[in-house]
Amino acid sequence: MIEAAPLTSAPVRRRSSGLWHKLLRNPVGLGAAVILLLLYGAAFLGPLLYTVSPTLTDPLNSTADPSVQHPLGTDDLGRDVLARLLSGGRITLLISVVSMMVALSVGSLIGAMAGFYRGLTETVLMRLVDTFMAIPSFFLILAAISVLGNTPPVVVIVVGLGYWPQVARIVHAEVSKIRNFEFVEAGRALGASNNRLIWRHVFPQALPSAAVLTTLGIAWSILTETGLSYLGLGIQPPLASWGNMLQNAQTYFWTKPVLAVYPGLLIAVAVLCFNLLGNTLRDLTDPRGR
């Protein structure tokens, strides 16, 4: 019993430690991570420093140019653009991360169970995954929001459930491979239960690959949430999100295009950085590249 623990816990620690060292030596991935930290820092700490209300309207000062009072100007209702960018970024970035945590939780549970138990359990669960992957996720999300409503918690859950099949496939493939390793057989011989083997020893070995896919999925969830808000089905005013800021700016595209440039640029930067970070982590965790 004493000698079995290092066989399961050490590889994860060495792999995680080596991954972070490699990321620090990768300029593209490190740059993307730094920019994302700045975006999240601005979104969550910025409103504490810039205390202008994002919902305060001033119709007499609508679509105003940048000034000392409003550094990025105002929108069509006279609301401060910088305050709404910070507030909208907090909602968009928070929804994207939490929704992917939902996807990671559901996908990991189903993928791990299917990969470890095999047989009928694997057949039923993976056919369920195939069924969900056969349905266009965006249209499934639209249908779910139309029925359940578009409050922020519903958007988080629905967007997360639109991505779980991809996570389940990755976890299933990793667990199916790892379940045949010697340390799993040793755990069985020592009397470890299936639940302990799955969640204490097997799943942690598959988690890095699932985390890489989840990082890429955050970029997808940002685009999905902003797309829903742009169509008027996501976050609703007076709450701000980068998506509904784009929707409000489309009327003024030719007269005040900067109203669309600000949120559009932030969406593009966030999605690009998450994709670059995900691709970097995927390359670093690929055993063929080592």
C-alpha positions in Angstrom: 0.0 0.0 0.0 2.8 2.4 0.8 4.6 1.9 -2.5 1.6 2.2 -4.7 1.0 5.9 -4.2 4.1 7.2 -5.9 3.2 5.2 -9.0 0.0 7.2 -9.5 0.7 10.7 -8.2 4.2 11.4 -9.3 3.6 11.3 -13.1 0.9 14.0 -12.8 3.1 16.2 -10.7 6.1 15.9 -13.1 3.9 16.4 -16.1 2.3 19.5 -14.7 5.5 21.0 -13.5 7.3 20.3 -16.8 4.3 21.8 -18.7 4.5 25.1 -16.9 8.2 25.4 -17.4 7.7 24.7 -21.2 5.0 27.3 -21.3 7.2 29.9 -19.7 9.8 29.3 -22.5 7.2 29.6 -25.3 6.8 33.2 -26.3 3.5 32.8 -28.2 1.7 30.9 -25.4 3.2 33.1 -22.7 2.2 36.3 -24.5 -1.4 34.9 -25.0 -1.5 34.0 -21.3 -0.3 37.5 -20.2 -2.8 39.3 -22.4 -5.6 37.1 -21.0 -4.5 37.9 -17.5 -4.7 41.6 -18.4 -8.2 41.2 -19.9 -9.5 39.4 -16.9 -7.7 41.8 -14.5 -9.3 44.8 -16.3 -12.7 43.2 -16.4 -12.8 42.2 -12.7 -10.7 44.9 -11.1 -11.3 47.8 -13.5 -14.8 48.6 -12.2 -13.3 49.0 -8.7 -11.0 51.8 -10.0 -13.3 53.3 -12.7 -16.5 53.7 -10.8 -18.7 55.2 -13.5 -22.0 53.4 -13.7 -22.4 51.3 -16.9 -26.2 51.7 -16.8 -26.4 55.5 -16.2 -28.0 57.1 -19.2 -27.6 60.7 -20.5 -29.7 61.1 -23.7 -28.4 64.7 -24.1 -24.9 63.4 -24.4 -25.4 60.4 -26.7 -22.7 59.2 -29.0 -20.3 61.8 -27.6 -16.6 61.8 -28.6 -14.0 60.8 -26.0 -13.4 63.3 -23.3 -12.0 63.6 -19.8 -15.3 62.6 -18.3 -15.8 59.7 -20.8 -12.4 58.5 -22.0 -14.0 56.3 -24.8 -17.1 58.4 -25.4 -20.7 57.4 -24.9 -23.1 55.1 -26.7 -26.5 55.8 -28.2 -28.1 56.3 -24.8 -25.3 58.4 -23.4 -23.8 55.5 -21.3 -20.1 55.5 -20.7 -18.5 53.1 -23.2 -15.4 52.3 -21.1 -17.6 51.4 -18.1 -19.8 49.2 -20.3 -16.7 47.5 -21.8 -15.4 46.6 -18.4 -18.8 45.5 -17.1 -19.5 43.6 -20.3 -16.1 41.9 -20.3 -16.7 40.7 -16.8 -20.0 39.0 -17.9 -18.7 37.6 -21.2 -15.4 36.3 -19.8 -17.0 34.9 -16.6 -19.8 33.1 -18.6 -17.2 31.6 -21.0 -15.1 30.1 -18.2 -18.0 28.9 -16.0 -19.7 27.3 -19.0 -16.6 25.4 -19.9 -16.3 24.2 -16.3 -19.8 22.8 -16.8 -18.7 21.2 -20.0 -15.6 19.8 -18.3 -17.6 18.4 -15.4 -20.3 16.7 -17.6 -17.9 15.5 -20.3 -15.4 14.2 -17.8 -18.0 12.2 -15.9 -19.4 10.5 -19.0 -16.1 10.0 -20.8 -14.4 8.5 -17.7 -17.3 6.2 -17.0 -17.5 5.0 -20.6 -13.7 4.6 -20.9 -13.2 2.7 -17.7 -16.2 0.3 -17.6 -16.3 -0.4 -21.3 -18.9 -2.9 -22.5 -22.6 -1.9 -22.4 -21.8 1.2 -20.4 -19.4 2.4 -23.0 -21.8 1.6 -25.9 -24.8 3.5 -24.3 -22.8 6.5 -23.2 -20.8 7.0 -26.4 -23.9 6.6 -28.5 -25.3 9.4 -26.4 -22.3 11.5 -27.2 -22.6 10.7 -30.9 -26.2 11.8 -30.8 -25.4 15.2 -29.3 -22.5 15.7 -31.7 -24.8 15.1 -34.6 -27.0 18.0 -33.6 -25.6 21.5 -34.5 -24.7 22.9 -31.1 -25.6 26.5 -31.8 -29.1 25.6 -33.0 -29.5 23.3 -29.9 -28.5 26.2 -27.7 -31.0 28.6 -29.5 -33.8 26.1 -28.9 -32.9 25.6 -25.3 -32.7 29.3 -24.6 -36.0 29.9 -26.3 -37.6 27.4 -24.0 -35.7 28.0 -20.7 -35.1 31.8 -21.0 -32.0 33.9 -21.3 -31.0 34.7 -17.8 -27.2 34.5 -17.1 -27.4 31.1 -15.2 -29.4 29.6 -18.1 -26.9 30.9 -20.7 -24.0 29.5 -18.7 -25.5 26.0 -18.4 -26.8 25.8 -22.0 -23.5 27.0 -23.5 -21.6 24.5 -21.3 -23.9 21.6 -22.3 -23.3 22.5 -25.9 -19.6 21.6 -25.6 -19.6 18.6 -23.3 -19.5 15.9 -26.1 -16.1 17.0 -27.3 -14.7 16.8 -23.8 -16.3 13.4 -23.3 -14.6 12.0 -26.4 -11.2 13.2 -25.3 -11.6 11.9 -21.8 -13.0 8.6 -23.1 -10.0 8.1 -25.4 -7.5 8.9 -22.6 -9.2 6.8 -19.9 -9.5 3.8 -22.3 -5.7 3.9 -22.8 -4.8 4.5 -19.2 -7.0 1.8 -17.7 -4.6 -0.8 -19.1 -1.5 0.6 -17.4 0.3 -1.4 -14.8 -0.5 0.9 -11.9 -4.2 0.4 -12.5 -3.7 -3.4 -12.4 -1.7 -3.0 -9.2 -4.5 -0.9 -7.6 -7.0 -3.7 -8.5 -4.7 -6.3 -6.9 -4.5 -4.2 -3.8 -8.3 -4.1 -3.5 -8.9 -0.5 -4.6 -12.5 0.2 -5.6 -13.5 1.2 -9.2 -14.5 4.7 -8.0 -11.1 5.2 -6.3 -9.3 3.9 -9.4 -11.2 6.2 -11.7 -11.2 9.5 -9.9 -8.0 9.2 -7.8 -5.6 7.5 -10.2 -6.9 7.3 -13.8 -8.8 10.5 -14.4 -6.0 12.8 -13.1 -3.8 11.3 -15.9 -6.4 12.3 -18.5 -7.2 15.7 -17.1 -4.3 17.6 -18.9 -5.7 16.6 -22.3 -9.2 17.6 -21.3 -8.0 20.9 -19.9 -6.3 21.7 -23.2 -9.6 21.1 -25.1 -11.4 23.2 -22.5 -9.1 26.1 -23.1 -9.9 26.0 -26.8 -13.6 25.6 -25.8 -13.5 28.9 -23.9 -12.8 30.7 -27.2 -15.8 28.9 -28.7 -18.0 29.9 -25.7 -17.0 33.5 -26.0 -18.1 33.5 -29.7 -21.3 31.6 -28.8 -22.3 34.0 -26.0 -21.6 37.1 -28.0 -23.4 35.6 -31.0 -26.5 34.9 -28.8 -26.3 38.4 -27.3 -25.9 40.0 -30.7 -29.1 38.2 -31.9 -30.9 39.4 -28.8 -31.1 36.0 -27.2 -28.3 36.2 -24.7 -27.5 38.7 -22.0 -30.2 41.4 -21.9 -30.0 45.1 -21.2 -29.4 46.9 -18.9 -26.7 44.3 -18.3 -23.8 44.8 -20.7 -21.9 42.2 -22.6 -19.6 42.6 -25.6 -22.3 40.9 -27.7 -25.2 43.2 -27.0 -22.8 46.2 -27.3 -22.2 45.0 -30.9 -26.0 44.7 -31.4 -26.6 48.3 -30.1 -23.7 49.6 -32.2 -24.9 48.2 -35.6 -27.4 51.1 -36.1 -24.5 53.6 -35.8 -22.0 51.6 -37.9 -21.6 54.3 -40.6 -22.0 57.4 -38.3 -20.1 56.1 -35.2 -18.2 52.9 -36.2 -16.0 53.1 -33.1 -18.9 51.8 -31.0 -18.6 48.5 -32.8 -14.8 48.5 -33.0 -14.2 48.5 -29.2 -16.2 45.4 -28.3 -15.4 43.7 -31.6 -11.7 44.2 -31.0 -11.9 42.8 -27.5 -13.8 39.7 -28.6 -11.2 39.1 -31.4 -8.3 39.5 -29.0 -9.8 37.2 -26.3 -10.7 34.5 -28.8 -7.3 34.7 -30.5 -5.4 34.5 -27.2 -7.4 31.5 -26.0 -6.8 29.7 -29.3 -3.1 30.4 -29.2 -2.9 29.3 -25.6 -4.9 26.1 -26.4 -2.7 25.3 -29.4 0.4 25.9 -27.4 -0.7 23.6 -24.6 -1.8 21.0 -27.1 1.7 21.0 -28.7 3.4 20.9 -25.3 1.4 17.9 -24.1 1.7 16.0 -27.4 4.1 13.1 -26.7 5.1 13.0 -30.4 6.6 16.5 -30.0 8.9 15.5 -27.1 
